[in-house]
Amino acid sequence: MLIFWSSCRQDFEFIPTTGTLTFSKDTVYLDTVFSNIGSSTYTLKVYNSSDTDIRIPSLKLSEGQSSNYRLTVDGMTGFGTLLGKEFENVELLAKDSMYVFIETTVDIDPLVADETQFLYTDAIEFGSGSNIQKVELVTLIKDAVFIYPNKDAEGVVETLKFDVDGDGIEDETNVQGRFLEDSELTFTNEKPYVIYGYAAVENGKILTVNPGARVHFHANSGLLITENSSLHVNGLPSLDAELLENEVIFQGDRLEPLYEDIPGQWQTIWLLSGSTDNTLNYATIKNGTVGILSDGNQEDVSKLVITNSQIYNSSNFGILGRATSINAENVVLNNSGVSSFAGTYGGNYNFTHSTIANYWTNSFRQFPALLLNNFIVDADNNVFTNPLESANFTNCIIYGNDNPELLLEKETSEIFNFKFTNSLIYFEDSTGYYSEPQYDFNDTDHYENVQFNSDPEFLEPSKNQLQIPFGSPAEGAGIASGDLIVDITNTTRHSPADLGAYNAIEFEE
């Protein structure tokens, strides 16, 4: 028994490390984050490849308690005034490994004055004395203009009051946010903007977004353009198709590559009923719930004019119109959990040289790329109608990875005017299910020079690359139409015109 007990004790004798640890990486790069916004969690794996159980006498951040990094070591949070900075006598069995989880939150202001970004570095030290081993930590921190609602003494977040139903009376809402001050009504490209809650524009005021501006939204956040107010997004063509240096970009506030294409990170740009003169040019809107929500004012031709813009990765709709007016040219919509464009409860819609696609792959979707109807149904199943006065699609591509990619829901008692001209549409109906008269594709009052089911041969639609090649059925199939003589890349349009937002190009092998 004594011999057995003695031999077992040896298994639990941990010898101080002599600097023989190995690591999954010698430097951990934590991707870019905004000042004061926590990073994702990054992982470092630590290996004891020796035949000896070892003890790490000290495992700590080089900057100690003042470090802006936080560690969790094999489930332990350490000791000291601030947890996650210092650890003692961490044990690691022979031929075993452990995980170190790393996060950071950095306030840029007291560290670097008059800088918009900087590298924040530290290191994790393993061991003590002459046996110290280090793994470097590097993070790029960006400064930003933060816009967020106020909180009262009890921590209750400010909510917005505005005329929700258009009756001229302000309504109490549960929408967290605040109205922008006059000094905040111009977004520039000097620093990114990070918005918490809804940033709202008051009655009679204009939010102007300059070329190259970057607007980031936290979860459940967005823009709210109220009655008699306007949004002017003044992007310009860019020389670099990757950087889009002059484009205005709206997206979530997580900058790590993991979040690059995740839908639903923020809410929407909401153009309330009564807002007017909303213009977007050279804008990219991505990873929201609804890219643009436009309500009301269907007789106002200036309600929303959107040109040379792209909306991707919307968990619900790319553009949702409700009894509204939208004029669009050189617009690309793709990857939406419901529909890329939905003109609902009637309205007036005119799309020219637009690519309305949907290659949503996250889960099953029930609706097509393009949806039009002239009614709504309330929670009690009451049906309300409103005329679809016009819905014109000229030189457009309407395509996707489902079939059909067009749905026309008509309440027969109400006006339902639409026309597709020189467009390409994916619609196969082998079952004869779509027998309503709006699907009579021989009716030239509604379908003129329309191609059905010809693959436009997009470059890589799952990655939102909707360019078409020479030889595509969409090449040269258009007519002279619209106000612009260039495509979405600012290249002079071919003659005869190609369908969609892009000129046909030669794909690189």
CORKA-V417647 format. One record per backbone hydrogen bond with DSSP energy under -0.5 kcal/mol. CO is the residue of the C=O (numbers start at 0). NH is the residue of the N-H. If there is no record, write none. Layout:
CO:NH  CO:NH
//
This chain:
0:4  1:5  2:6  3:7  4:8  5:9  6:10  7:10  8:11  9:12  11:13  12:14  14:54  21:46  25:135  26:28  27:29  27:137  28:30  29:139  32:141  33:36  35:37  41:101  43:99  44:23  45:97  46:21  46:48  47:94  47:95  49:94  52:14  53:91  54:16  54:56  55:89  56:88  57:126  58:86  59:124  60:63  62:65  63:66  67:104  69:102  71:73  71:100  72:75  75:72  76:83  78:85  81:84  83:70  84:60  85:78  86:58  88:90  89:55  91:53  92:95  95:47  97:45  98:73  99:43  100:71  101:41  102:69  103:38  105:35  105:107  107:110  107:111  111:114  115:142  117:140  118:120  119:138  121:136  122:61  122:124  123:125  123:134  124:59  124:126  125:132  127:130  128:131  132:125  134:123  135:27  136:121  137:29  138:119  138:140  139:32  140:117  141:34  142:191  143:145  144:193  146:195  149:157  151:154  155:151  157:176  159:172  161:163  161:170  170:161  173:175  174:159  175:197  177:199  180:183  181:184  184:207  185:187  186:209  191:144  192:215  193:146  194:217  196:221  197:177  197:199  198:223  199:179  199:201  200:225  201:204  204:229  205:207  206:231  207:186  207:209  208:233  209:212  212:248  213:192  213:215  214:250  215:194  216:252  217:220  220:266  221:198  222:269  223:200  223:225  224:271  225:228  226:203  228:275  229:206  230:232  230:278  231:208  231:233  232:280  238:240  239:243  243:246  245:211  245:235  246:248  247:283  248:214  249:285  250:216  252:254  255:258  256:259  258:261  260:262  261:264  265:288  266:288  266:289  267:222  267:269  268:270  268:292  269:224  269:271  270:294  271:274  273:227  276:278  277:304  278:232  279:306  280:234  281:247  282:309  283:249  284:311  286:264  286:265  287:263  287:314  288:315  288:316  289:268  290:268  291:293  291:319  292:270  292:294  293:321  295:324  296:299  298:300  299:302  301:277  302:277  303:305  303:326  304:279  305:328  306:281  308:331  309:284  310:333  311:286  311:287  312:263  312:314  313:336  315:337  315:338  316:290  317:291  318:320  318:341  319:293  320:343  321:295  322:297  323:347  324:303  325:349  326:305  327:351  328:307  329:308  330:354  331:310  332:356  333:312  334:313  338:317  339:318  340:370  341:320  341:343  342:372  343:322  345:322  345:323  346:388  346:389  347:325  348:391  349:327  350:393  351:329  353:355  353:396  354:332  354:356  355:398  357:400  368:339  368:340  369:406  370:342  371:408  372:345  373:385  374:344  375:383  377:380  381:377  383:375  386:346  386:388  387:416  389:348  390:418  391:350  392:420  393:352  394:499  395:423  396:355  396:398  397:425  398:357  404:369  406:371  406:408  407:409  408:373  408:410  409:411  410:413  414:387  418:392  418:420  419:447  420:394  422:450  423:397  424:426  424:452  425:404  428:431  432:434  435:438  436:439  438:440  439:442  441:443  442:445  442:446  445:419  447:421  450:424  452:454  454:472  459:462  459:464  460:463  463:465  464:459  466:458  467:504  468:471  471:474  473:476  473:498  484:492  486:489  490:486  496:477  500:487  504:469  504:506
//
